[in-house]
Amino acid sequence: MSQRGTTTDRRSSFIPFLASMRGYRPSWLKRDLVGALTITALLIPEGMAYAQLAGAPPQAAFYACPVALVLYALLGSSRQLVVAVSATVAVLSAATISALAPSGSAHFLALTAGLAMLAGLISLLAGVLRLGRIAQFFSPSVLTGFVFGLALVIAIKQVPKLFGLKGAEGGFFERLWFVLTHLPRTHLPTLLVGASCLVLLVVLERISERLPAALVVLVLAILASHLLGLQARGVEVVGNIPSGLVAPRLPGMKWSDVLTLLPGACGIALVAFAEAIGPARMLGARHGYPVNPNQELIGLGCANLGAGLFQGFSVGCSLSKSAANDQAGAHSQLSSLVAAGFTLLVALFFTPLFRALPEATLGAIVVVAVSGMMEVGELRRLSRLRRVDFLVSMTALLGVLVLDVLPGLLLAVGLSLFLTVYRASLPRLSELGRAAGTLDFVDMRHDPSARSLPGLKVLRPNEGIFFANAESLREEILEHVRRGPLSVQAVLLDLEVTTDLDVPGADMLAGLHEELESRGVTLMLARAIAPTQEMMERTGVLEKVGRDHLYPHVLGGVVDYLARHAPHARDERAFFHDGLHRLGTLAEEVEASMPDEEREQLERMRRELRQAESALEEPPHGGSGP
């Protein structure tokens, strides 16, 4: 029984869908089915449009989406998130492949499928290695600017479809210039179709968020195309879309192709995860279940592997479909599984219905869909709250427009890494003082009543000590010693936030000890966790500083300092008075329930305080008593 339970738990941890189905209520099925219908209604038009963004034919969406929906539903940890087509990921895919093969060619489609599989492998490997924290290094401000710029690039690529123009190539500004200079060649019937679809999409979305506006417009456009003979009037249509599915197979690629696609695959894996983890956590918090970042990487990775294996294109989180699925009341991943079944039915039996669909309609659907990615309000908020965040966001935005998609992505990633390292390298150091009437040591900048003890500097690095900030912290600590109004006899360093001390950080502590010692100042260390102590042991820092100068708590270090130095100041008198009183009260309250070791530590600290206090009653050498 126990072994069976353990096996079930292991399966549930690897396949979160099994865990989410425990306690599933039959009353939830209706909501999940409504969610499935909603996902399908949005997926069909957007999938066909986004397939074209990826440089693939519309039917590629029917190859990629069902398997992606199923695999993420089984292996992802979010119950409402929908992983299928993504405009961001589709454009990144096209940007990666476009320089290697002609768009729409057999080689282009093979590389597109191979890119999806490679991005999936990278994401899967990152999940297995528990690298789910990588999204924290992609600045949300940078991501906002990058996605905004990407949305503009996507939109400008669709504008020629709306005007019936052909021949636009190049980057964002080249395409914009092409549209502006070729406006006299606008095909009026196509413009009427595109403009009508745009207006109708906007109006329907404002009428009701639950209404599948894209599907309604798609159906109406097909009907109008048949009734008005739009193709005969020169309006471009999708044309024949093959029915059925394709057998899974590995894309034909060389090892040189794999190496060429690797940077783009890493970018797709990173952006897809960064786009998905935020909505996944929001949905999890809303419905009261945990979201595992590592499991999200695994789910996204397997979804892309499946999409590539079935000759599709790279997939990612769909914010619009996820939001619609949640609004429909879906309780579990069952909605995505059923939506995959509905999509298969469309692929098998209904694709001939899309033959007369105007290309301008797909362009309008894409433009309206990506307009939600242009977060003007967020840019205004960044500008109002913190100008630096606004500037890096705008740098990422302009990088996409000026440099194109992949260089813009590299710029965005580089900006995020630079900001991370730069902020971590700043010597954020707090001086701690004793809060009045307590034994607590707090940041003196935040508590005006806190007072330092004469001759002792209690300092706390507010970032973990590592190679990037080690030297800056050393200089800042020495500056605190130099600029003190009184002679400093000891520095007590609180290492609480240093959870992963590296060798350069340990070397800095050793060098700091030697420099302070040359000035007659003692270095004391407090609250070093076990891994930090182990690194200091292995690098010889503890031997240099002295094990008797390593303390489990700041208070212990302060008491030891005062016991070693004859007190002479009013602040120290107050400290001893408060310390003896509070330790005595604490001992009476908890002494009976304390373990022997902790009771001995408490008693030893109380003896040290009394010993030091007795020095207050003795006159200093060569003078009278205080």
DOTORGU-50123 format. One line per field, with one value per residue (C-alpha): residue number from 1; residue in three letters; chain; x, y, z. Coordinates in steps of 0.5 Angstrom, whole numbers. Example, Ala and Ser with C-alpha at 12.3 -4.5 7.8 and 13.67 -1.06 7.14 Angstrom:
seq = (1|2) .
type = (ala|ser) .
mol = (A|A) .
c1 = (25|27) .
c2 = (-9|-2) .
c3 = (16|14) .
# end
This chain:
seq = (1|2|3|4|5|6|7|8|9|10|11|12|13|14|15|16|17|18|19|20|21|22|23|24|25|26|27|28|29|30|31|32|33|34|35|36|37|38|39|40|41|42|43|44|45|46|47|48|49|50|51|52|53|54|55|56|57|58|59|60|61|62|63|64|65|66|67|68|69|70|71|72|73|74|75|76|77|78|79|80|81|82|83|84|85|86|87|88|89|90|91|92|93|94|95|96|97|98|99|100|101|102|103|104|105|106|107|108|109|110|111|112|113|114|115|116|117|118|119|120|121|122|123|124|125|126|127|128|129|130|131|132|133|134|135|136|137|138|139|140|141|142|143|144|145|146|147|148|149|150|151|152|153|154|155|156|157|158|159|160|161|162|163|164|165|166|167|168|169|170|171|172|173|174|175|176|177|178|179|180|181|182|183|184|185|186|187|188|189|190|191|192|193|194|195|196|197|198|199|200|201|202|203|204|205|206|207|208|209|210|211|212|213|214|215|216|217|218|219|220|221|222|223|224|225|226|227|228|229|230|231|232|233|234|235|236|237|238|239|240|241|242|243|244|245|246|247|248|249|250|251|252|253|254|255|256|257|258|259|260|261|262|263|264|265|266|267|268|269|270|271|272|273|274|275|276|277|278|279|280|281|282|283|284|285|286|287|288|289|290|291|292|293|294|295|296|297|298|299|300|301|302|303|304|305|306|307|308|309|310|311|312|313|314|315|316|317|318|319|320|321|322|323|324|325|326|327|328|329|330|331|332|333|334|335|336|337|338|339|340|341|342|343|344|345|346|347|348|349|350|351|352|353|354|355|356|357|358|359|360|361|362|363|364|365|366|367|368|369|370|371|372|373|374|375|376|377|378|379|380|381|382|383|384|385|386|387|388|389|390|391|392|393|394|395|396|397|398|399|400|401|402|403|404|405|406|407|408|409|410|411|412|413|414|415|416|417|418|419|420|421|422|423|424|425|426|427|428|429|430|431|432|433|434|435|436|437|438|439|440|441|442|443|444|445|446|447|448|449|450|451|452|453|454|455|456|457|458|459|460|461|462|463|464|465|466|467|468|469|470|471|472|473|474|475|476|477|478|479|480|481|482|483|484|485|486|487|488|489|490|491|492|493|494|495|496|497|498|499|500|501|502|503|504|505|506|507|508|509|510|511|512|513|514|515|516|517|518|519|520|521|522|523|524|525|526|527|528|529|530|531|532|533|534|535|536|537|538|539|540|541|542|543|544|545|546|547|548|549|550|551|552|553|554|555|556|557|558|559|560|561|562|563|564|565|566|567|568|569|570|571|572|573|574|575|576|577|578|579|580|581|582|583|584|585|586|587|588|589|590|591|592|593|594|595|596|597|598|599|600|601|602|603|604|605|606|607|608|609|610|611|612|613|614|615|616|617|618|619|620|621|622|623|624|625|626) .
type = (met|ser|gln|arg|gly|thr|thr|thr|asp|arg|arg|ser|ser|phe|ile|pro|phe|leu|ala|ser|met|arg|gly|tyr|arg|pro|ser|trp|leu|lys|arg|asp|leu|val|gly|ala|leu|thr|ile|thr|ala|leu|leu|ile|pro|glu|gly|met|ala|tyr|ala|gln|leu|ala|gly|ala|pro|pro|gln|ala|ala|phe|tyr|ala|cys|pro|val|ala|leu|val|leu|tyr|ala|leu|leu|gly|ser|ser|arg|gln|leu|val|val|ala|val|ser|ala|thr|val|ala|val|leu|ser|ala|ala|thr|ile|ser|ala|leu|ala|pro|ser|gly|ser|ala|his|phe|leu|ala|leu|thr|ala|gly|leu|ala|met|leu|ala|gly|leu|ile|ser|leu|leu|ala|gly|val|leu|arg|leu|gly|arg|ile|ala|gln|phe|phe|ser|pro|ser|val|leu|thr|gly|phe|val|phe|gly|leu|ala|leu|val|ile|ala|ile|lys|gln|val|pro|lys|leu|phe|gly|leu|lys|gly|ala|glu|gly|gly|phe|phe|glu|arg|leu|trp|phe|val|leu|thr|his|leu|pro|arg|thr|his|leu|pro|thr|leu|leu|val|gly|ala|ser|cys|leu|val|leu|leu|val|val|leu|glu|arg|ile|ser|glu|arg|leu|pro|ala|ala|leu|val|val|leu|val|leu|ala|ile|leu|ala|ser|his|leu|leu|gly|leu|gln|ala|arg|gly|val|glu|val|val|gly|asn|ile|pro|ser|gly|leu|val|ala|pro|arg|leu|pro|gly|met|lys|trp|ser|asp|val|leu|thr|leu|leu|pro|gly|ala|cys|gly|ile|ala|leu|val|ala|phe|ala|glu|ala|ile|gly|pro|ala|arg|met|leu|gly|ala|arg|his|gly|tyr|pro|val|asn|pro|asn|gln|glu|leu|ile|gly|leu|gly|cys|ala|asn|leu|gly|ala|gly|leu|phe|gln|gly|phe|ser|val|gly|cys|ser|leu|ser|lys|ser|ala|ala|asn|asp|gln|ala|gly|ala|his|ser|gln|leu|ser|ser|leu|val|ala|ala|gly|phe|thr|leu|leu|val|ala|leu|phe|phe|thr|pro|leu|phe|arg|ala|leu|pro|glu|ala|thr|leu|gly|ala|ile|val|val|val|ala|val|ser|gly|met|met|glu|val|gly|glu|leu|arg|arg|leu|ser|arg|leu|arg|arg|val|asp|phe|leu|val|ser|met|thr|ala|leu|leu|gly|val|leu|val|leu|asp|val|leu|pro|gly|leu|leu|leu|ala|val|gly|leu|ser|leu|phe|leu|thr|val|tyr|arg|ala|ser|leu|pro|arg|leu|ser|glu|leu|gly|arg|ala|ala|gly|thr|leu|asp|phe|val|asp|met|arg|his|asp|pro|ser|ala|arg|ser|leu|pro|gly|leu|lys|val|leu|arg|pro|asn|glu|gly|ile|phe|phe|ala|asn|ala|glu|ser|leu|arg|glu|glu|ile|leu|glu|his|val|arg|arg|gly|pro|leu|ser|val|gln|ala|val|leu|leu|asp|leu|glu|val|thr|thr|asp|leu|asp|val|pro|gly|ala|asp|met|leu|ala|gly|leu|his|glu|glu|leu|glu|ser|arg|gly|val|thr|leu|met|leu|ala|arg|ala|ile|ala|pro|thr|gln|glu|met|met|glu|arg|thr|gly|val|leu|glu|lys|val|gly|arg|asp|his|leu|tyr|pro|his|val|leu|gly|gly|val|val|asp|tyr|leu|ala|arg|his|ala|pro|his|ala|arg|asp|glu|arg|ala|phe|phe|his|asp|gly|leu|his|arg|leu|gly|thr|leu|ala|glu|glu|val|glu|ala|ser|met|pro|asp|glu|glu|arg|glu|gln|leu|glu|arg|met|arg|arg|glu|leu|arg|gln|ala|glu|ser|ala|leu|glu|glu|pro|pro|his|gly|gly|ser|gly|pro) .
mol = (A|A|A|A|A|A|A|A|A|A|A|A|A|A|A|A|A|A|A|A|A|A|A|A|A|A|A|A|A|A|A|A|A|A|A|A|A|A|A|A|A|A|A|A|A|A|A|A|A|A|A|A|A|A|A|A|A|A|A|A|A|A|A|A|A|A|A|A|A|A|A|A|A|A|A|A|A|A|A|A|A|A|A|A|A|A|A|A|A|A|A|A|A|A|A|A|A|A|A|A|A|A|A|A|A|A|A|A|A|A|A|A|A|A|A|A|A|A|A|A|A|A|A|A|A|A|A|A|A|A|A|A|A|A|A|A|A|A|A|A|A|A|A|A|A|A|A|A|A|A|A|A|A|A|A|A|A|A|A|A|A|A|A|A|A|A|A|A|A|A|A|A|A|A|A|A|A|A|A|A|A|A|A|A|A|A|A|A|A|A|A|A|A|A|A|A|A|A|A|A|A|A|A|A|A|A|A|A|A|A|A|A|A|A|A|A|A|A|A|A|A|A|A|A|A|A|A|A|A|A|A|A|A|A|A|A|A|A|A|A|A|A|A|A|A|A|A|A|A|A|A|A|A|A|A|A|A|A|A|A|A|A|A|A|A|A|A|A|A|A|A|A|A|A|A|A|A|A|A|A|A|A|A|A|A|A|A|A|A|A|A|A|A|A|A|A|A|A|A|A|A|A|A|A|A|A|A|A|A|A|A|A|A|A|A|A|A|A|A|A|A|A|A|A|A|A|A|A|A|A|A|A|A|A|A|A|A|A|A|A|A|A|A|A|A|A|A|A|A|A|A|A|A|A|A|A|A|A|A|A|A|A|A|A|A|A|A|A|A|A|A|A|A|A|A|A|A|A|A|A|A|A|A|A|A|A|A|A|A|A|A|A|A|A|A|A|A|A|A|A|A|A|A|A|A|A|A|A|A|A|A|A|A|A|A|A|A|A|A|A|A|A|A|A|A|A|A|A|A|A|A|A|A|A|A|A|A|A|A|A|A|A|A|A|A|A|A|A|A|A|A|A|A|A|A|A|A|A|A|A|A|A|A|A|A|A|A|A|A|A|A|A|A|A|A|A|A|A|A|A|A|A|A|A|A|A|A|A|A|A|A|A|A|A|A|A|A|A|A|A|A|A|A|A|A|A|A|A|A|A|A|A|A|A|A|A|A|A|A|A|A|A|A|A|A|A|A|A|A|A|A|A|A|A|A|A|A|A|A|A|A|A|A|A|A|A|A|A|A|A|A|A|A|A|A|A|A|A|A|A|A|A|A|A|A|A|A|A|A|A|A|A|A|A|A|A|A|A|A|A|A|A|A|A|A|A|A|A|A|A|A|A|A|A|A|A|A|A|A|A|A|A|A|A|A|A|A|A|A|A|A|A|A|A|A|A|A|A|A|A|A|A|A|A|A|A) .
c1 = (0|6|10|3|2|10|9|3|6|12|7|3|10|12|5|2|-5|-6|-5|-10|-15|-16|-22|-25|-32|-37|-40|-34|-34|-39|-34|-28|-32|-34|-27|-25|-30|-27|-20|-22|-26|-20|-15|-17|-17|-11|-7|-8|-5|0|3|4|8|12|13|9|3|-4|-5|2|-2|-7|0|3|-3|-6|0|2|-4|-4|3|3|-4|-1|6|5|4|-2|-9|-12|-6|-6|0|-1|1|4|5|12|15|12|16|22|22|21|27|31|30|29|36|38|32|27|20|15|20|21|28|25|19|24|28|22|20|28|28|22|25|31|28|24|30|33|27|26|34|33|27|31|37|32|34|27|30|33|26|28|34|30|28|20|22|26|21|16|20|22|15|12|17|16|9|10|14|9|4|8|8|1|-1|1|-4|-9|-8|-7|0|6|13|15|21|27|26|21|23|24|17|14|17|15|7|8|11|6|-1|-3|-3|-8|-13|-19|-23|-18|-17|-25|-25|-19|-22|-28|-25|-21|-27|-31|-26|-25|-33|-34|-29|-31|-38|-36|-30|-33|-35|-30|-29|-24|-28|-34|-30|-27|-34|-37|-31|-31|-39|-38|-32|-37|-43|-39|-34|-28|-23|-25|-25|-17|-18|-12|-15|-12|-13|-13|-11|-10|-15|-12|-6|2|6|11|18|25|26|32|37|45|49|51|44|43|49|46|39|42|42|35|33|36|32|25|26|28|22|17|18|19|12|9|11|8|1|2|3|-2|-7|-5|-5|-12|-15|-10|-5|2|6|13|18|22|15|13|20|19|11|14|19|15|10|15|18|11|10|17|16|9|12|9|13|15|9|9|4|-3|-5|-11|-13|-11|-15|-21|-21|-20|-26|-30|-29|-25|-22|-17|-13|-19|-21|-14|-15|-22|-20|-14|-19|-24|-18|-16|-24|-23|-16|-19|-26|-27|-21|-24|-29|-23|-21|-24|-22|-19|-11|-13|-18|-12|-8|-13|-14|-6|-6|-12|-9|-2|-5|-5|2|3|3|3|0|6|11|8|8|15|16|13|16|23|26|32|27|23|30|32|25|25|32|30|24|28|33|28|26|33|37|31|28|34|39|34|33|40|40|34|38|44|41|38|44|48|42|43|50|51|45|49|55|53|56|49|52|48|50|46|45|41|34|32|30|31|37|35|40|37|39|40|38|31|30|33|33|38|45|52|56|63|69|64|62|56|55|51|52|45|47|51|58|61|66|62|61|67|72|66|64|71|72|65|67|74|71|66|72|76|70|67|67|71|77|74|77|72|68|62|60|53|53|46|44|51|48|53|60|65|72|73|68|72|79|76|74|81|84|79|82|89|88|84|89|94|90|89|82|79|74|69|63|56|51|54|50|53|55|59|62|65|68|71|74|77|80|83|79|77|84|86|80|80|74|73|71|65|58|52|48|50|48|53|59|57|57|64|66|64|66|73|73|73|66|66|60|53|51|54|51|44|46|48|42|37|41|41|34|32|36|34|26|28|31|25|20|23|29|25|23|30|35|41|45|41|40|48|49|44|47|54|52|49|55|59|54|55|63|63|58|62|68|63|64|71|75|79|87|89|83|77|70|65) .
c2 = (0|5|3|4|11|13|11|15|21|20|20|26|30|28|29|35|33|27|31|36|31|28|31|33|34|33|40|42|39|44|49|46|44|52|53|48|51|58|56|53|59|63|58|57|64|66|59|60|68|66|60|66|70|64|63|57|55|56|48|48|51|45|40|44|46|39|36|42|43|36|36|42|40|34|36|44|46|51|49|55|57|55|54|54|59|65|71|73|66|65|72|70|63|67|71|66|62|67|68|61|59|62|63|57|53|45|47|53|49|43|48|51|44|43|50|48|42|45|50|45|41|47|48|41|41|47|44|38|42|46|53|56|62|64|68|73|75|78|85|86|93|90|85|90|94|88|86|92|93|86|88|94|89|84|90|93|86|86|93|91|85|90|95|90|92|87|87|90|87|89|92|96|103|100|97|103|107|102|103|110|111|106|108|111|103|101|96|99|92|89|96|95|88|89|96|93|87|91|95|89|86|92|93|86|86|92|89|83|80|73|73|70|76|73|67|71|76|70|66|73|74|67|69|75|72|67|72|78|74|77|73|75|82|81|80|75|69|63|58|51|48|40|36|31|31|29|23|25|25|28|34|33|38|37|39|45|47|45|50|56|55|54|62|63|57|59|66|62|58|64|69|63|62|69|70|64|64|71|69|62|65|70|64|59|65|66|59|57|52|52|53|50|54|48|44|50|49|42|43|48|44|38|42|45|38|35|41|40|33|34|39|45|51|54|55|59|61|65|70|72|64|63|69|67|60|63|67|61|58|52|49|44|42|38|44|44|37|37|44|39|34|40|42|35|35|42|39|33|35|43|46|46|52|56|57|63|67|73|74|81|78|74|81|84|79|79|87|87|81|84|91|88|87|95|97|104|105|101|105|111|108|106|114|116|111|110|114|108|103|107|108|101|99|104|102|95|97|101|96|91|97|99|92|87|82|77|83|86|80|79|87|85|79|83|89|85|81|88|91|84|85|92|92|86|90|96|96|96|97|98|100|97|101|98|101|105|100|94|89|89|92|95|99|106|110|107|108|115|112|107|108|105|103|107|104|98|99|94|93|89|88|88|83|77|78|75|77|82|86|84|90|95|92|92|100|101|98|101|108|107|106|112|117|115|121|116|111|105|99|93|92|87|84|81|76|74|75|72|65|63|66|65|64|72|74|70|72|79|78|75|81|86|82|84|91|92|89|93|99|96|94|87|84|80|76|74|70|66|60|53|54|60|58|52|56|61|54|52|58|60|66|63|61|68|72|67|62|66|72|68|69|66|72|80|81|75|79|86|83|80|86|90|84|85|93|97|101|108|111|113|109|103|104|104|98|94|96|94|87|85|86|83|77|76|77|72|67|67|66|60|57|51|49|51|46|45|48|54|55|55|60|65|64|65|72|74|73|77|82|82|82|88|92|91|95|101|101|101|108|108|108|114|118|118|113|116) .
c3 = (0|2|-4|-9|-6|-7|-14|-15|-12|-16|-22|-20|-19|-26|-29|-25|-29|-25|-18|-21|-23|-15|-12|-19|-19|-24|-23|-26|-33|-36|-34|-37|-44|-44|-43|-49|-54|-52|-53|-60|-62|-61|-63|-70|-73|-69|-71|-78|-78|-73|-78|-83|-78|-77|-85|-85|-89|-85|-84|-80|-74|-74|-74|-68|-63|-62|-59|-56|-52|-50|-47|-44|-40|-38|-36|-34|-27|-29|-30|-34|-38|-45|-49|-57|-62|-60|-64|-60|-61|-68|-70|-67|-71|-77|-76|-74|-80|-86|-87|-88|-93|-97|-93|-95|-98|-96|-93|-89|-86|-84|-80|-77|-74|-72|-69|-65|-63|-61|-57|-53|-52|-49|-44|-42|-40|-36|-33|-31|-28|-24|-27|-27|-23|-30|-31|-25|-30|-35|-33|-33|-36|-41|-43|-44|-49|-53|-53|-55|-61|-63|-63|-68|-72|-73|-74|-80|-83|-83|-86|-93|-93|-91|-96|-102|-103|-105|-104|-97|-95|-90|-82|-79|-82|-89|-89|-86|-91|-97|-94|-94|-101|-104|-101|-108|-110|-105|-107|-105|-104|-100|-96|-95|-93|-88|-85|-84|-80|-76|-74|-73|-68|-64|-63|-62|-56|-53|-53|-49|-47|-48|-55|-60|-64|-68|-70|-71|-76|-79|-81|-83|-88|-91|-92|-95|-100|-102|-103|-106|-110|-107|-110|-117|-115|-114|-106|-104|-100|-97|-102|-101|-94|-94|-89|-84|-80|-82|-79|-73|-76|-75|-79|-84|-81|-81|-75|-78|-78|-71|-69|-73|-70|-63|-61|-64|-60|-54|-55|-56|-50|-46|-48|-48|-41|-39|-42|-39|-32|-30|-32|-29|-23|-23|-25|-19|-14|-16|-16|-10|-13|-13|-20|-21|-25|-27|-29|-33|-37|-38|-40|-45|-47|-49|-52|-57|-58|-60|-65|-68|-69|-72|-77|-74|-71|-64|-59|-53|-48|-51|-46|-50|-50|-42|-40|-44|-41|-34|-35|-38|-31|-33|-27|-30|-36|-38|-42|-46|-47|-50|-54|-57|-59|-62|-66|-69|-72|-75|-78|-81|-83|-84|-87|-94|-91|-90|-98|-99|-93|-95|-93|-90|-85|-82|-82|-78|-73|-72|-72|-66|-63|-62|-60|-53|-53|-54|-47|-47|-40|-37|-41|-38|-31|-31|-34|-28|-22|-25|-30|-31|-32|-37|-41|-41|-43|-49|-51|-52|-56|-60|-61|-64|-69|-71|-71|-72|-68|-66|-65|-61|-57|-56|-54|-49|-46|-45|-42|-37|-35|-35|-30|-26|-25|-24|-19|-15|-16|-12|-5|-1|6|12|19|25|31|38|38|44|49|46|44|37|32|26|20|23|17|18|25|28|35|34|36|35|40|41|38|34|27|26|18|14|7|4|-2|-2|-2|-9|-14|-17|-11|-7|-8|-8|-1|2|0|3|9|10|8|14|19|16|17|23|28|34|33|31|35|32|26|26|20|19|14|14|7|4|2|-3|-2|-7|-7|-9|-4|1|-1|0|7|8|5|9|16|14|12|19|23|20|23|30|28|30|24|27|23|25|23|17|15|14|7|8|14|10|4|10|13|6|4|11|13|19|21|20|23|29|31|37|33|29|33|31|33|32|40|42|38|41|48|47|44|50|55|52|52|58|57|58|55|57|51|53|60|57|53|59|64|58|56|64|65|58|59|66|64|58|62|67|62|57|62|64|57|53|51|55|50|49|57|57|52|55|62|59|55|62|65|60|61|68|68|63|67|73|69|69|77|77|76|69|70|72|73|78|76|72) .
# end
